[in-house]
Amino acid sequence: MSTMNTHPLDEAIALTETAPGRYTARTHPAYANAVGPFGGVTAALLLNAALKHPQALGEPISQTVHFAAPINDDILQIDANPVRTNRSTQHWLVQAFQQGHLVAMCTAVFAVRRDTWSAVDARFPGNLPPPDQLSPLQWSKQPPFTHCYDLRYISGMVSLDQAMRDGPQEQPHAESSLWVRDEPPRALDFSSLASLCDVFFPRVFIRRQRWTPIGTVTMTSYFHADSQTLAQIGSAHVLGCARAQVYQNGFFDQSAEIWSADGELLATTHQMVYYKD
């Protein structure tokens, strides 16, 4: 349960320092997935360990998370180590353990951003209905963590209720677009952005319109926005666009973009997912 003044995400990524660079944390029931915690909140927790470290330099520009083993609803021990610090970049290794066994780890890069020539090749999708013209996702089989997000799908949602009634109808692709924000609303920062990078349903669900056992193996996110940009967005909805590339031999990859409502690309992400057939 959340206290009146504490957001569930802040509770889920809370850290207790036990030594310099060493913390304990606890899984949060609000972010439970079908098995273990939602991967996005694990990514946010690991990133937060680096953000809170007294030696942190600049701001995160990338994070790669490896989900090494199932995470139980229990205490985690987290070690955050800045393994190399240069003049403008810093490289991190953050590891999470349960009962002495590695369950997740990430590498991250922090950097001091400087004013330079800038341009964007990626294109913001246009002619989309605004969030207030769409209804929040209501699905009888939603995993618990989805209640921590206001998900307003524009296209590409899995219809498992219909599939159970009429049988699954395989789709020609697995592209989705949706407006999303934390629920209850929370100002966007790097921790919540890291979590949002994993908020997209597995693309195999969308493509096949059926439930399939899955598990993300590794996820990389690139943060293009700085903290000032995120602060300006506040608790407004952001736009997520996701797609898959290849499903083969028990693994598929999916990628996504997260945009501000006025068309600024905030983050891109790519992950490899295990699935059973």
Phi and psi in degrees as GROMACS dihedral restraints (atoms count N, CA, C in turn):
[ dihedral_restraints ]
;  ai    aj    ak    al  type     phi  dphi    fc
    3     4     5     6     1   -87.7    20    10
    4     5     6     7     1   146.8    20    10
    6     7     8     9     1   -77.1    20    10
    7     8     9    10     1   167.9    20    10
    9    10    11    12     1   -60.0    20    10
   10    11    12    13     1   -34.1    20    10
   12    13    14    15     1  -106.4    20    10
   13    14    15    16     1     5.9    20    10
   15    16    17    18     1  -118.0    20    10
   16    17    18    19     1   126.9    20    10
   18    19    20    21     1   -74.8    20    10
   19    20    21    22     1   145.7    20    10
   21    22    23    24     1   -55.7    20    10
   22    23    24    25     1   -35.6    20    10
   24    25    26    27     1   -65.2    20    10
   25    26    27    28     1   -40.4    20    10
   27    28    29    30     1   -65.1    20    10
   28    29    30    31     1   -33.5    20    10
   30    31    32    33     1   -68.2    20    10
   31    32    33    34     1   -39.7    20    10
   33    34    35    36     1   -70.3    20    10
   34    35    36    37     1   -25.3    20    10
   36    37    38    39     1  -108.8    20    10
   37    38    39    40     1    12.5    20    10
   39    40    41    42     1   -65.1    20    10
   40    41    42    43     1   142.5    20    10
   42    43    44    45     1  -126.2    20    10
   43    44    45    46     1   141.4    20    10
   45    46    47    48     1  -113.5    20    10
   46    47    48    49     1   117.3    20    10
   48    49    50    51     1   -75.9    20    10
   49    50    51    52     1   128.2    20    10
   51    52    53    54     1  -109.2    20    10
   52    53    54    55     1   -18.4    20    10
   54    55    56    57     1  -166.9    20    10
   55    56    57    58     1   164.0    20    10
   57    58    59    60     1   -55.0    20    10
   58    59    60    61     1   119.9    20    10
   60    61    62    63     1    78.2    20    10
   61    62    63    64     1     5.8    20    10
   63    64    65    66     1  -125.7    20    10
   64    65    66    67     1   131.9    20    10
   66    67    68    69     1  -138.6    20    10
   67    68    69    70     1   163.7    20    10
   69    70    71    72     1  -118.7    20    10
   70    71    72    73     1   152.8    20    10
   72    73    74    75     1  -149.0    20    10
   73    74    75    76     1   170.2    20    10
   75    76    77    78     1  -136.5    20    10
   76    77    78    79     1   141.0    20    10
   78    79    80    81     1   -63.4    20    10
   79    80    81    82     1   153.1    20    10
   81    82    83    84     1  -117.7    20    10
   82    83    84    85     1   129.6    20    10
   84    85    86    87     1   -62.5    20    10
   85    86    87    88     1   -27.2    20    10
   87    88    89    90     1   -65.7    20    10
   88    89    90    91     1   -24.5    20    10
   90    91    92    93     1  -106.0    20    10
   91    92    93    94     1    26.9    20    10
   93    94    95    96     1   -70.7    20    10
   94    95    96    97     1   142.0    20    10
   96    97    98    99     1  -108.9    20    10
   97    98    99   100     1  -170.5    20    10
   99   100   101   102     1   -58.6    20    10
  100   101   102   103     1   -39.6    20    10
  102   103   104   105     1  -134.5    20    10
  103   104   105   106     1   116.4    20    10
  105   106   107   108     1    72.0    20    10
  106   107   108   109     1  -171.4    20    10
  108   109   110   111     1   -78.3    20    10
  109   110   111   112     1   156.1    20    10
  111   112   113   114     1   -56.2    20    10
  112   113   114   115     1   130.2    20    10
  114   115   116   117     1   -60.7    20    10
  115   116   117   118     1   -32.4    20    10
  117   118   119   120     1   -63.1    20    10
  118   119   120   121     1   -37.0    20    10
  120   121   122   123     1   -74.7    20    10
  121   122   123   124     1   -28.9    20    10
  123   124   125   126     1   -65.1    20    10
  124   125   126   127     1   -42.8    20    10
  126   127   128   129     1   -60.6    20    10
  127   128   129   130     1   -44.0    20    10
  129   130   131   132     1   -63.4    20    10
  130   131   132   133     1   -38.6    20    10
  132   133   134   135     1   -64.0    20    10
  133   134   135   136     1   -46.3    20    10
  135   136   137   138     1   -65.4    20    10
  136   137   138   139     1   -41.1    20    10
  138   139   140   141     1   -64.6    20    10
  139   140   141   142     1   -38.4    20    10
  141   142   143   144     1   -62.3    20    10
  142   143   144   145     1   -32.5    20    10
  144   145   146   147     1   -63.4    20    10
  145   146   147   148     1   -35.7    20    10
  147   148   149   150     1   -75.9    20    10
  148   149   150   151     1   -40.2    20    10
  150   151   152   153     1   -60.8    20    10
  151   152   153   154     1   -35.6    20    10
  153   154   155   156     1   -83.0    20    10
  154   155   156   157     1   -11.6    20    10
  156   157   158   159     1   -66.8    20    10
  157   158   159   160     1   136.4    20    10
  159   160   161   162     1   -64.9    20    10
  160   161   162   163     1   -17.7    20    10
  162   163   164   165     1   -94.9    20    10
  163   164   165   166     1     5.5    20    10
  165   166   167   168     1   -59.8    20    10
  166   167   168   169     1   134.1    20    10
  168   169   170   171     1  -113.6    20    10
  169   170   171   172     1   127.3    20    10
  171   172   173   174     1    64.8    20    10
  172   173   174   175     1  -142.0    20    10
  174   175   176   177     1  -132.8    20    10
  175   176   177   178     1   156.1    20    10
  177   178   179   180     1   -68.8    20    10
  178   179   180   181     1   137.5    20    10
  180   181   182   183     1  -116.0    20    10
  181   182   183   184     1   -17.4    20    10
  183   184   185   186     1  -156.7    20    10
  184   185   186   187     1   156.3    20    10
  186   187   188   189     1  -150.6    20    10
  187   188   189   190     1   131.8    20    10
  189   190   191   192     1  -119.7    20    10
  190   191   192   193     1   121.7    20    10
  192   193   194   195     1  -109.3    20    10
  193   194   195   196     1   131.5    20    10
  195   196   197   198     1  -110.4    20    10
  196   197   198   199     1   120.9    20    10
  198   199   200   201     1   -92.1    20    10
  199   200   201   202     1    95.7    20    10
  201   202   203   204     1   -82.1    20    10
  202   203   204   205     1   -29.3    20    10
  204   205   206   207     1  -159.2    20    10
  205   206   207   208     1   161.0    20    10
  207   208   209   210     1   -58.8    20    10
  208   209   210   211     1   140.5    20    10
  210   211   212   213     1  -102.0    20    10
  211   212   213   214     1   125.7    20    10
  213   214   215   216     1   -87.2    20    10
  214   215   216   217     1   160.9    20    10
  216   217   218   219     1   -74.8    20    10
  217   218   219   220     1    88.2    20    10
  219   220   221   222     1  -165.4    20    10
  220   221   222   223     1  -174.6    20    10
  222   223   224   225     1   -71.1    20    10
  223   224   225   226     1   142.7    20    10
  225   226   227   228     1  -117.5    20    10
  226   227   228   229     1   143.0    20    10
  228   229   230   231     1  -103.3    20    10
  229   230   231   232     1   130.1    20    10
  231   232   233   234     1  -125.2    20    10
  232   233   234   235     1   128.4    20    10
  234   235   236   237     1  -113.1    20    10
  235   236   237   238     1   124.3    20    10
  237   238   239   240     1  -116.0    20    10
  238   239   240   241     1   121.8    20    10
  240   241   242   243     1  -130.9    20    10
  241   242   243   244     1   120.4    20    10
  243   244   245   246     1   -78.5    20    10
  244   245   246   247     1    95.7    20    10
  246   247   248   249     1   -77.4    20    10
  247   248   249   250     1   -18.4    20    10
  249   250   251   252     1  -156.6    20    10
  250   251   252   253     1   126.5    20    10
  252   253   254   255     1  -121.0    20    10
  253   254   255   256     1   121.2    20    10
  255   256   257   258     1  -104.9    20    10
  256   257   258   259     1  -169.6    20    10
  258   259   260   261     1   -66.4    20    10
  259   260   261   262     1   -37.8    20    10
  261   262   263   264     1  -128.3    20    10
  262   263   264   265     1    -3.3    20    10
  264   265   266   267     1  -130.9    20    10
  265   266   267   268     1   154.7    20    10
  267   268   269   270     1  -141.9    20    10
  268   269   270   271     1   132.7    20    10
  270   271   272   273     1  -110.4    20    10
  271   272   273   274     1   134.3    20    10
  273   274   275   276     1  -121.5    20    10
  274   275   276   277     1   147.5    20    10
  276   277   278   279     1  -125.4    20    10
  277   278   279   280     1   120.7    20    10
  279   280   281   282     1  -123.5    20    10
  280   281   282   283     1   126.6    20    10
  282   283   284   285     1  -124.2    20    10
  283   284   285   286     1   142.6    20    10
  285   286   287   288     1  -119.1    20    10
  286   287   288   289     1   133.7    20    10
  288   289   290   291     1  -125.5    20    10
  289   290   291   292     1   149.5    20    10
  291   292   293   294     1  -131.8    20    10
  292   293   294   295     1   126.3    20    10
  294   295   296   297     1    50.9    20    10
  295   296   297   298     1    40.4    20    10
  297   298   299   300     1    82.2    20    10
  298   299   300   301     1    -1.0    20    10
  300   301   302   303     1  -108.8    20    10
  301   302   303   304     1   136.8    20    10
  303   304   305   306     1   -67.1    20    10
  304   305   306   307     1   127.2    20    10
  306   307   308   309     1  -115.3    20    10
  307   308   309   310     1   -26.2    20    10
  309   310   311   312     1  -158.9    20    10
  310   311   312   313     1   153.5    20    10
  312   313   314   315     1  -152.0    20    10
  313   314   315   316     1   157.8    20    10
  315   316   317   318     1  -142.9    20    10
  316   317   318   319     1   150.9    20    10
  318   319   320   321     1  -107.7    20    10
  319   320   321   322     1   145.0    20    10
  321   322   323   324     1  -141.8    20    10
  322   323   324   325     1   154.3    20    10
  324   325   326   327     1  -122.1    20    10
  325   326   327   328     1   126.0    20    10
  327   328   329   330     1  -105.5    20    10
  328   329   330   331     1   155.2    20    10
  330   331   332   333     1  -153.2    20    10
  331   332   333   334     1   154.6    20    10
  333   334   335   336     1   -91.1    20    10
  334   335   336   337     1   113.7    20    10
  336   337   338   339     1   -80.3    20    10
  337   338   339   340     1   141.7    20    10
  339   340   341   342     1  -125.3    20    10
  340   341   342   343     1   153.8    20    10
  342   343   344   345     1   -69.8    20    10
  343   344   345   346     1   122.9    20    10
  345   346   347   348     1  -142.9    20    10
  346   347   348   349     1   174.0    20    10
  348   349   350   351     1   -57.7    20    10
  349   350   351   352     1   137.9    20    10
  351   352   353   354     1  -138.8    20    10
  352   353   354   355     1   149.5    20    10
  354   355   356   357     1  -159.3    20    10
  355   356   357   358     1   162.0    20    10
  357   358   359   360     1  -130.4    20    10
  358   359   360   361     1   123.1    20    10
  360   361   362   363     1   -87.3    20    10
  361   362   363   364     1   -31.9    20    10
  363   364   365   366     1   -63.2    20    10
  364   365   366   367     1   148.3    20    10
  366   367   368   369     1  -111.1    20    10
  367   368   369   370     1   130.2    20    10
  369   370   371   372     1   -73.3    20    10
  370   371   372   373     1   128.4    20    10
  372   373   374   375     1   -63.4    20    10
  373   374   375   376     1   133.9    20    10
  375   376   377   378     1  -106.3    20    10
  376   377   378   379     1   174.5    20    10
  378   379   380   381     1    55.7    20    10
  379   380   381   382     1    47.2    20    10
  381   382   383   384     1  -105.8    20    10
  382   383   384   385     1   143.7    20    10
  384   385   386   387     1   -67.1    20    10
  385   386   387   388     1   142.2    20    10
  387   388   389   390     1   -70.5    20    10
  388   389   390   391     1   162.2    20    10
  390   391   392   393     1   -56.6    20    10
  391   392   393   394     1   -36.6    20    10
  393   394   395   396     1   -72.2    20    10
  394   395   396   397     1    -6.0    20    10
  396   397   398   399     1   -97.6    20    10
  397   398   399   400     1     3.4    20    10
  399   400   401   402     1  -121.9    20    10
  400   401   402   403     1   152.2    20    10
  402   403   404   405     1   -93.0    20    10
  403   404   405   406     1   143.9    20    10
  405   406   407   408     1   -61.1    20    10
  406   407   408   409     1   150.7    20    10
  408   409   410   411     1   -59.5    20    10
  409   410   411   412     1   128.6    20    10
  411   412   413   414     1  -129.3    20    10
  412   413   414   415     1   110.5    20    10
  414   415   416   417     1  -141.7    20    10
  415   416   417   418     1   130.1    20    10
  417   418   419   420     1   -64.7    20    10
  418   419   420   421     1   -21.6    20    10
  420   421   422   423     1  -112.1    20    10
  421   422   423   424     1    28.4    20    10
  423   424   425   426     1   -63.2    20    10
  424   425   426   427     1   130.4    20    10
  426   427   428   429     1   -62.2    20    10
  427   428   429   430     1   151.7    20    10
  429   430   431   432     1   -52.9    20    10
  430   431   432   433     1   -39.4    20    10
  432   433   434   435     1   -61.9    20    10
  433   434   435   436     1   -26.6    20    10
  435   436   437   438     1   -65.6    20    10
  436   437   438   439     1   -20.6    20    10
  438   439   440   441     1   -72.3    20    10
  439   440   441   442     1   -10.9    20    10
  441   442   443   444     1   -87.2    20    10
  442   443   444   445     1     4.7    20    10
  444   445   446   447     1  -135.4    20    10
  445   446   447   448     1   142.7    20    10
  447   448   449   450     1   -91.2    20    10
  448   449   450   451     1   103.0    20    10
  450   451   452   453     1  -105.3    20    10
  451   452   453   454     1   116.1    20    10
  453   454   455   456     1  -122.2    20    10
  454   455   456   457     1    95.2    20    10
  456   457   458   459     1   -74.9    20    10
  457   458   459   460     1   133.6    20    10
  459   460   461   462     1   -91.8    20    10
  460   461   462   463     1   -41.3    20    10
  462   463   464   465     1  -158.5    20    10
  463   464   465   466     1   159.9    20    10
  465   466   467   468     1    76.6    20    10
  466   467   468   469     1    42.3    20    10
  468   469   470   471     1   -99.7    20    10
  469   470   471   472     1   144.6    20    10
  471   472   473   474     1   -75.6    20    10
  472   473   474   475     1   135.4    20    10
  474   475   476   477     1  -113.6    20    10
  475   476   477   478     1    71.8    20    10
  477   478   479   480     1   -68.4    20    10
  478   479   480   481     1   -32.2    20    10
  480   481   482   483     1   -61.9    20    10
  481   482   483   484     1   -44.3    20    10
  483   484   485   486     1   -67.1    20    10
  484   485   486   487     1   -39.3    20    10
  486   487   488   489     1   -62.4    20    10
  487   488   489   490     1   -37.8    20    10
  489   490   491   492     1   -66.5    20    10
  490   491   492   493     1   -30.7    20    10
  492   493   494   495     1   -83.3    20    10
  493   494   495   496     1   -44.1    20    10
  495   496   497   498     1  -109.7    20    10
  496   497   498   499     1    -6.1    20    10
  498   499   500   501     1    91.2    20    10
  499   500   501   502     1   145.0    20    10
  501   502   503   504     1   -65.9    20    10
  502   503   504   505     1   139.7    20    10
  504   505   506   507     1  -118.4    20    10
  505   506   507   508     1   104.5    20    10
  507   508   509   510     1   -60.2    20    10
  508   509   510   511     1   136.8    20    10
  510   511   512   513     1   -95.2    20    10
  511   512   513   514     1   157.4    20    10
  513   514   515   516     1   -73.3    20    10
  514   515   516   517     1   -16.8    20    10
  516   517   518   519     1  -157.9    20    10
  517   518   519   520     1   176.1    20    10
  519   520   521   522     1  -126.2    20    10
  520   521   522   523     1    37.0    20    10
  522   523   524   525     1   -80.9    20    10
  523   524   525   526     1   138.8    20    10
  525   526   527   528     1  -135.9    20    10
  526   527   528   529     1   152.1    20    10
  528   529   530   531     1  -139.6    20    10
  529   530   531   532     1   142.2    20    10
  531   532   533   534     1  -158.9    20    10
  532   533   534   535     1   154.1    20    10
  534   535   536   537     1   -92.2    20    10
  535   536   537   538     1   140.5    20    10
  537   538   539   540     1  -148.3    20    10
  538   539   540   541     1   147.8    20    10
  540   541   542   543     1  -154.2    20    10
  541   542   543   544     1   166.3    20    10
  543   544   545   546     1   -65.1    20    10
  544   545   546   547     1   150.3    20    10
  546   547   548   549     1  -131.0    20    10
  547   548   549   550     1   117.8    20    10
  549   550   551   552     1   -65.5    20    10
  550   551   552   553     1   162.6    20    10
  552   553   554   555     1   -54.9    20    10
  553   554   555   556     1   141.2    20    10
  555   556   557   558     1  -144.5    20    10
  556   557   558   559     1   140.2    20    10
  558   559   560   561     1   -60.5    20    10
  559   560   561   562     1   135.2    20    10
  561   562   563   564     1   -71.3    20    10
  562   563   564   565     1   135.2    20    10
  564   565   566   567     1  -144.7    20    10
  565   566   567   568     1  -174.2    20    10
  567   568   569   570     1   -65.9    20    10
  568   569   570   571     1   -35.4    20    10
  570   571   572   573     1   -65.0    20    10
  571   572   573   574     1   -46.8    20    10
  573   574   575   576     1   -70.0    20    10
  574   575   576   577     1   -32.7    20    10
  576   577   578   579     1   -65.6    20    10
  577   578   579   580     1   -39.9    20    10
  579   580   581   582     1   -60.5    20    10
  580   581   582   583     1   -38.7    20    10
  582   583   584   585     1   -70.2    20    10
  583   584   585   586     1   -41.5    20    10
  585   586   587   588     1   -61.8    20    10
  586   587   588   589     1   -25.6    20    10
  588   589   590   591     1   -63.4    20    10
  589   590   591   592     1   -15.7    20    10
  591   592   593   594     1  -113.7    20    10
  592   593   594   595     1    14.1    20    10
  594   595   596   597     1   -79.6    20    10
  595   596   597   598     1    -8.8    20    10
  597   598   599   600     1   -79.2    20    10
  598   599   600   601     1   134.2    20    10
  600   601   602   603     1   -61.2    20    10
  601   602   603   604     1   147.6    20    10
  603   604   605   606     1   -54.0    20    10
  604   605   606   607     1   132.9    20    10
  606   607   608   609     1   -62.5    20    10
  607   608   609   610     1   -26.3    20    10
  609   610   611   612     1   -65.5    20    10
  610   611   612   613     1   -30.2    20    10
  612   613   614   615     1   -62.7    20    10
  613   614   615   616     1   -44.4    20    10
  615   616   617   618     1   -69.1    20    10
  616   617   618   619     1   -44.6    20    10
  618   619   620   621     1   -65.7    20    10
  619   620   621   622     1   -43.3    20    10
  621   622   623   624     1   -98.9    20    10
  622   623   624   625     1    -9.9    20    10
  624   625   626   627     1    53.4    20    10
  625   626   627   628     1    47.3    20    10
  627   628   629   630     1  -157.0    20    10
  628   629   630   631     1   155.8    20    10
  630   631   632   633     1   -77.0    20    10
  631   632   633   634     1   131.3    20    10
  633   634   635   636     1  -136.2    20    10
  634   635   636   637     1   132.2    20    10
  636   637   638   639     1   -59.7    20    10
  637   638   639   640     1   127.8    20    10
  639   640   641   642     1  -139.4    20    10
  640   641   642   643     1   167.5    20    10
  642   643   644   645     1  -163.4    20    10
  643   644   645   646     1   125.0    20    10
  645   646   647   648     1   -68.1    20    10
  646   647   648   649     1   131.8    20    10
  648   649   650   651     1   -94.2    20    10
  649   650   651   652     1   -44.7    20    10
  651   652   653   654     1  -150.5    20    10
  652   653   654   655     1   146.7    20    10
  654   655   656   657     1  -143.0    20    10
  655   656   657   658     1   129.2    20    10
  657   658   659   660     1  -115.8    20    10
  658   659   660   661     1   133.3    20    10
  660   661   662   663     1  -125.9    20    10
  661   662   663   664     1   139.1    20    10
  663   664   665   666     1  -114.4    20    10
  664   665   666   667     1   126.8    20    10
  666   667   668   669     1  -101.0    20    10
  667   668   669   670     1   111.7    20    10
  669   670   671   672     1   -92.2    20    10
  670   671   672   673     1   -23.1    20    10
  672   673   674   675     1   -89.0    20    10
  673   674   675   676     1   151.5    20    10
  675   676   677   678     1   -96.8    20    10
  676   677   678   679     1   175.4    20    10
  678   679   680   681     1   -64.5    20    10
  679   680   681   682     1   -32.2    20    10
  681   682   683   684     1   -65.3    20    10
  682   683   684   685     1   -42.0    20    10
  684   685   686   687     1   -62.5    20    10
  685   686   687   688     1   -44.3    20    10
  687   688   689   690     1   -63.4    20    10
  688   689   690   691     1   -39.4    20    10
  690   691   692   693     1   -63.6    20    10
  691   692   693   694     1   -35.0    20    10
  693   694   695   696     1   -68.1    20    10
  694   695   696   697     1   -30.3    20    10
  696   697   698   699     1   -71.4    20    10
  697   698   699   700     1   -35.1    20    10
  699   700   701   702     1    63.5    20    10
  700   701   702   703     1  -131.0    20    10
  702   703   704   705     1  -103.2    20    10
  703   704   705   706     1    17.7    20    10
  705   706   707   708     1   -69.2    20    10
  706   707   708   709     1   158.1    20    10
  708   709   710   711     1   -63.5    20    10
  709   710   711   712     1   148.0    20    10
  711   712   713   714     1  -118.8    20    10
  712   713   714   715     1   161.1    20    10
  714   715   716   717     1   -99.2    20    10
  715   716   717   718     1   128.2    20    10
  717   718   719   720     1  -111.7    20    10
  718   719   720   721     1   135.2    20    10
  720   721   722   723     1  -129.0    20    10
  721   722   723   724     1   124.1    20    10
  723   724   725   726     1  -130.1    20    10
  724   725   726   727     1   153.5    20    10
  726   727   728   729     1  -156.8    20    10
  727   728   729   730     1   167.5    20    10
  729   730   731   732     1  -116.4    20    10
  730   731   732   733     1   163.5    20    10
  732   733   734   735     1  -110.9    20    10
  733   734   735   736     1   -59.1    20    10
  735   736   737   738     1  -141.6    20    10
  736   737   738   739     1   136.3    20    10
  738   739   740   741     1  -112.6    20    10
  739   740   741   742     1   120.8    20    10
  741   742   743   744     1  -164.6    20    10
  742   743   744   745     1   132.9    20    10
  744   745   746   747     1    53.7    20    10
  745   746   747   748     1    39.5    20    10
  747   748   749   750     1    88.0    20    10
  748   749   750   751     1     5.1    20    10
  750   751   752   753     1  -138.9    20    10
  751   752   753   754     1   147.2    20    10
  753   754   755   756     1  -140.6    20    10
  754   755   756   757     1   156.2    20    10
  756   757   758   759     1  -113.0    20    10
  757   758   759   760     1   146.5    20    10
  759   760   761   762     1  -135.9    20    10
  760   761   762   763     1   148.5    20    10
  762   763   764   765     1  -129.8    20    10
  763   764   765   766     1   160.5    20    10
  765   766   767   768     1  -155.3    20    10
  766   767   768   769     1   159.8    20    10
  768   769   770   771     1  -126.2    20    10
  769   770   771   772     1   146.9    20    10
  771   772   773   774     1  -123.5    20    10
  772   773   774   775     1   123.0    20    10
  774   775   776   777     1  -118.0    20    10
  775   776   777   778     1   149.9    20    10
  777   778   779   780     1   -75.2    20    10
  778   779   780   781     1   163.5    20    10
  780   781   782   783     1   -63.9    20    10
  781   782   783   784     1   -24.6    20    10
  783   784   785   786     1   -95.7    20    10
  784   785   786   787     1    13.2    20    10
  786   787   788   789     1    93.6    20    10
  787   788   789   790     1    19.9    20    10
  789   790   791   792     1   -95.0    20    10
  790   791   792   793     1   128.2    20    10
  792   793   794   795     1   -76.3    20    10
  793   794   795   796     1   117.4    20    10
  795   796   797   798     1   -93.0    20    10
  796   797   798   799     1   -39.8    20    10
  798   799   800   801     1  -158.3    20    10
  799   800   801   802     1   151.3    20    10
  801   802   803   804     1  -125.5    20    10
  802   803   804   805     1   151.1    20    10
  804   805   806   807     1  -148.1    20    10
  805   806   807   808     1   151.9    20    10
  807   808   809   810     1  -146.3    20    10
  808   809   810   811     1   136.3    20    10
  810   811   812   813     1  -142.2    20    10
  811   812   813   814     1   155.5    20    10
  813   814   815   816     1  -109.6    20    10
  814   815   816   817     1   131.8    20    10
  816   817   818   819     1  -125.5    20    10
  817   818   819   820     1   132.7    20    10
  819   820   821   822     1   -83.4    20    10
  820   821   822   823     1   141.2    20    10
  822   823   824   825     1  -142.9    20    10
  823   824   825   826     1   154.0    20    10
  825   826   827   828     1  -104.5    20    10
  826   827   828   829     1   148.5    20    10
